Amino acid sequence: MRTKRTFRLEMKHHRRLDKEPLRSVYASMTSQKEPKKLKVLVTGGAGFIGSHLVGGLIKEECEVSVLDDFSTGKLENIEHGLSQPKLRLVEGDVREPQKVKKAIGDSEAVFHLAAITSVPYSVAHPDVTRDVNVKGTLNLLEASLNSGVEHFVFISSCAVYGEAEHLPISEEEPTRPLSPYAESKLEAERKCREFYAKHGLRTTILRPFNVYGPGMRNDQYGGVIAKFIERLQSGKPPIIYGDGTQTRDFIHVQDIVTAMMMVMGDEKAAGQTFNVATGIPTTINQLAQLLTQLLDDEKIKPQYRAARQGDLKHSYARIVKARNSLGFEPKIALKQGLLNLIT
Ligand SMILES: NC(=O)c1ccc[n+]([C@@H]2O[C@H](COP(=O)([O-])OP(=O)(O)OC[C@H]3O[C@@H](n4cnc5c(N)ncnc54)[C@H](O)[C@@H]3O)[C@@H](O)[C@H]2O)c1
């Protein structure tokens, strides 16, 4: 029997799929025509990746709202934009439905990045992680469905793959999450697919690999690039856990921003999942060598420590799907991206 609610959702479903899709922000960036001034919500907009996206959207004349609780994000990341009428800040938690509703307002598109992002933190606090990353996403999806949102882009993570059997890792690779963080991202992905399949909300899932660039975290939960740079700049050797032959796929934050903008409003992206990466494996030994060269400190040799439990051996992506469907091509080579960071 159809309940009132399922009927309402079915009606919404039909209305939504009949609607004209949003024009891609990227298409408007590259066309000669006046860009459409999209209204966009960025959750986690004060964080590392979110603040770069906010900057990119404002440049494209979008009207941007940010929902952030500043747990790891910083006001200074978006302060420059707050002087402009195009940026609205809602301070609050994605777990609070009222705050989420307020933040969505009349947004046409949502980029959902707010999350607990640290794997070690998630191991110590699995319940909070699940609450923020899954319940928070569900709040966003429900509020988007009940408002005028046309496209919902969820920023997941390559962590959902765990230790992959096939390399490079394609979107078809079975998922084997190895931490509460990865599990929460996978569950949030399922919710996004469900809202697309059952309710017709256009959702797209992006799985970034290792993102680096200006403003990345350099606290205890920061990534390997931040840690190596910090140690090398204070004259200390980088510490490598294991033999350093483990691989990662490092992608510059500007390339991630480009991918996010390309996906927005692209009809082909609705209901799809894309890796966002370079497709190039770099070993941790190569990374250490590159940084010591760039910092002109080749006398400094890395120190090796026992491999850490749970560290992945190999993680690099196949990016054919994003390339073919979206025309995505990463532009910033690792050497160039690192050089920009340290000079
Ligand atoms: N940095 C990477 O290498 C990487 C790789 C894959 C996926 N991701 C994903 O990209 C997104 C952004 O990551 P980032 O590296 O910019 O991390 P970040 O910690 O800098 O950004 C997360 C933002 O979310 C906010 N936030 C956290 N909990 C919140 C809550 N309950 N309510 C409202 N806001 C909250 C934080 O204050 C912060 O501004 C995350 O979803 C992360 O899982 C990042």
The ligand as an SDF file (V2000), in Angstrom:
LIG
                    3D

 44 48  0  0  0  0  0  0  0  0999 V2000
   41.7690   16.0020    2.2290 N   0  0  0  0  0  0  0  0  0  0  0  0
   41.7190   14.8330    1.5940 C   0  0  0  0  0  0  0  0  0  0  0  0
   42.7610   14.2840    1.1820 O   0  0  0  0  0  0  0  0  0  0  0  0
   40.4070   14.1520    1.3280 C   0  0  0  0  0  0  0  0  0  0  0  0
   40.4110   12.9430    0.5750 C   0  0  0  0  0  0  0  0  0  0  0  0
   39.2040   12.3120    0.3320 C   0  0  0  0  0  0  0  0  0  0  0  0
   38.0220   12.8570    0.7780 C   0  0  0  0  0  0  0  0  0  0  0  0
   38.0360   14.0240    1.5030 N   0  0  0  0  0  0  0  0  0  0  0  0
   36.7410   14.5500    1.9590 C   0  0  0  0  0  0  0  0  0  0  0  0
   36.6330   15.9120    1.5720 O   0  0  0  0  0  0  0  0  0  0  0  0
   35.8630   16.6350    2.5300 C   0  0  0  0  0  0  0  0  0  0  0  0
   36.6360   17.8600    3.0130 C   0  0  0  0  0  0  0  0  0  0  0  0
   37.8380   17.4160    3.6390 O   0  0  0  0  0  0  0  0  0  0  0  0
   38.9930   18.4230    4.0690 P   0  0  0  0  0  0  0  0  0  0  0  0
   40.2850   17.7420    3.8120 O   0  0  0  0  0  0  0  0  0  0  0  0
   38.7660   19.7760    3.4900 O   0  0  0  0  0  0  0  0  0  0  0  0
   38.7880   18.4220    5.6550 O   0  0  0  0  0  0  0  0  0  0  0  0
   38.5550   19.6220    6.6890 P   0  0  0  0  0  0  0  0  0  0  0  0
   38.5700   19.0090    8.0380 O   0  0  0  0  0  0  0  0  0  0  0  0
   39.4990   20.7480    6.4000 O   0  0  0  0  0  0  0  0  0  0  0  0
   37.0810   20.1010    6.3240 O   0  0  0  0  0  0  0  0  0  0  0  0
   35.9180   19.5890    6.9220 C   0  0  0  0  0  0  0  0  0  0  0  0
   35.0300   20.7820    7.2620 C   0  0  0  0  0  0  0  0  0  0  0  0
   33.7890   20.2820    7.7970 O   0  0  0  0  0  0  0  0  0  0  0  0
   33.4850   21.0140    8.9890 C   0  0  0  0  0  0  0  0  0  0  0  0
   32.6970   20.1450    9.8520 N   0  0  0  0  0  0  0  0  0  0  0  0
   33.1070   19.0150   10.4920 C   0  0  0  0  0  0  0  0  0  0  0  0
   32.1010   18.4870   11.2090 N   0  0  0  0  0  0  0  0  0  0  0  0
   31.0300   19.3010   11.0140 C   0  0  0  0  0  0  0  0  0  0  0  0
   29.6890   19.2810   11.4890 C   0  0  0  0  0  0  0  0  0  0  0  0
   29.2670   18.3470   12.3420 N   0  0  0  0  0  0  0  0  0  0  0  0
   28.8500   20.2580   11.0800 N   0  0  0  0  0  0  0  0  0  0  0  0
   29.2790   21.2430   10.2480 C   0  0  0  0  0  0  0  0  0  0  0  0
   30.5380   21.3120    9.7740 N   0  0  0  0  0  0  0  0  0  0  0  0
   31.4020   20.3570   10.1550 C   0  0  0  0  0  0  0  0  0  0  0  0
   34.8390   21.3810    9.5820 C   0  0  0  0  0  0  0  0  0  0  0  0
   34.7860   22.4810   10.4890 O   0  0  0  0  0  0  0  0  0  0  0  0
   35.6350   21.7000    8.3220 C   0  0  0  0  0  0  0  0  0  0  0  0
   35.4730   23.0440    7.9330 O   0  0  0  0  0  0  0  0  0  0  0  0
   35.5440   15.6420    3.6500 C   0  0  0  0  0  0  0  0  0  0  0  0
   34.2360   15.1410    3.4680 O   0  0  0  0  0  0  0  0  0  0  0  0
   36.5750   14.5460    3.4650 C   0  0  0  0  0  0  0  0  0  0  0  0
   36.1040   13.3160    3.9550 O   0  0  0  0  0  0  0  0  0  0  0  0
   39.1940   14.6720    1.7830 C   0  0  0  0  0  0  0  0  0  0  0  0
  1  2  1  0
  2  3  2  0
  2  4  1  0
  4  5  1  0
  4 44  2  0
  5  6  2  0
  6  7  1  0
  7  8  2  0
  8  9  1  0
  8 44  1  0
  9 10  1  0
  9 42  1  0
 10 11  1  0
 11 12  1  0
 11 40  1  0
 12 13  1  0
 13 14  1  0
 14 15  2  0
 14 16  1  0
 14 17  1  0
 17 18  1  0
 18 19  2  0
 18 20  1  0
 18 21  1  0
 21 22  1  0
 22 23  1  0
 23 24  1  0
 23 38  1  0
 24 25  1  0
 25 26  1  0
 25 36  1  0
 26 27  1  0
 26 35  1  0
 27 28  2  0
 28 29  1  0
 29 30  1  0
 29 35  2  0
 30 31  1  0
 30 32  2  0
 32 33  1  0
 33 34  2  0
 34 35  1  0
 36 37  1  0
 36 38  1  0
 38 39  1  0
 40 41  1  0
 40 42  1  0
 42 43  1  0
M  CHG  2   8   1  16  -1
M  END
$$$$
